[in-house]
Amino acid sequence: MSNPSQLFLLADHIKLSLLERQRAISLDLEPNAQDGEISRSLESLREGLESAEREAQRLVSAGDA
């Protein structure tokens, strides 16, 4: 997932999930329900950013910047 639009959407989803988790903590609710999903989303974002970086480097090397 190295499409910039998809990465922005995923980052927004992560932000909302973290805000929901913070709200659950502030209300003394169980915050761990979404921890696995948040971890997977963060890993997907990391992989997507690495892929985008590799693609950018490839384009620069090819002179297509």
C-alpha positions in Angstrom: 0.0 0.0 0.0 2.2 2.8 -1.2 -0.5 4.9 -2.8 -0.2 8.3 -1.0 -4.0 8.6 -0.7 -4.3 5.2 0.9 -1.5 6.0 3.3 -3.2 9.3 4.3 -6.5 7.4 4.9 -4.7 4.8 7.0 -2.9 7.5 9.0 -6.3 9.2 9.6 -7.8 5.9 10.7 -5.0 5.3 13.1 -5.4 8.8 14.6 -9.1 8.2 15.1 -8.4 4.8 16.7 -5.9 6.3 19.1 -8.4 9.1 20.0 -11.0 6.4 20.7 -8.5 4.5 22.8 -7.6 7.7 24.8 -11.3 8.4 25.3 -11.9 4.9 26.6 -9.0 5.3 29.0 -10.4 8.6 30.3 -13.8 7.0 30.9 -12.2 4.0 32.8 -13.3 1.6 30.0 -11.2 -1.3 28.7 -8.8 0.4 26.2 -7.2 -2.9 25.0 -10.0 -3.9 22.7 -8.5 -2.2 19.7 -4.8 -2.5 20.5 -4.2 -5.4 18.1 -6.0 -3.5 15.2 -4.0 -0.3 16.0 -0.7 -2.3 16.0 -1.6 -3.9 12.6 -2.5 -0.6 11.2 0.7 1.0 12.4 2.7 -1.9 10.8 0.8 -1.4 7.5 1.6 2.3 7.6 5.3 1.6 8.2 5.4 -0.9 5.3 3.6 1.5 3.0 5.9 4.4 3.9 9.0 2.2 3.3 7.5 1.1 0.0 6.9 4.7 -1.0 10.4 5.7 0.0 11.9 2.9 -2.1 9.8 3.9 -5.1 10.9 7.6 -4.7 14.5 6.5 -4.6 14.0 4.3 -7.6 12.5 7.3 -9.6 15.3 9.6 -8.5 17.9 7.0 -9.6 16.1 6.6 -12.9 16.0 10.4 -13.4 12.2 10.5 -13.3 12.0 12.7 -10.2 
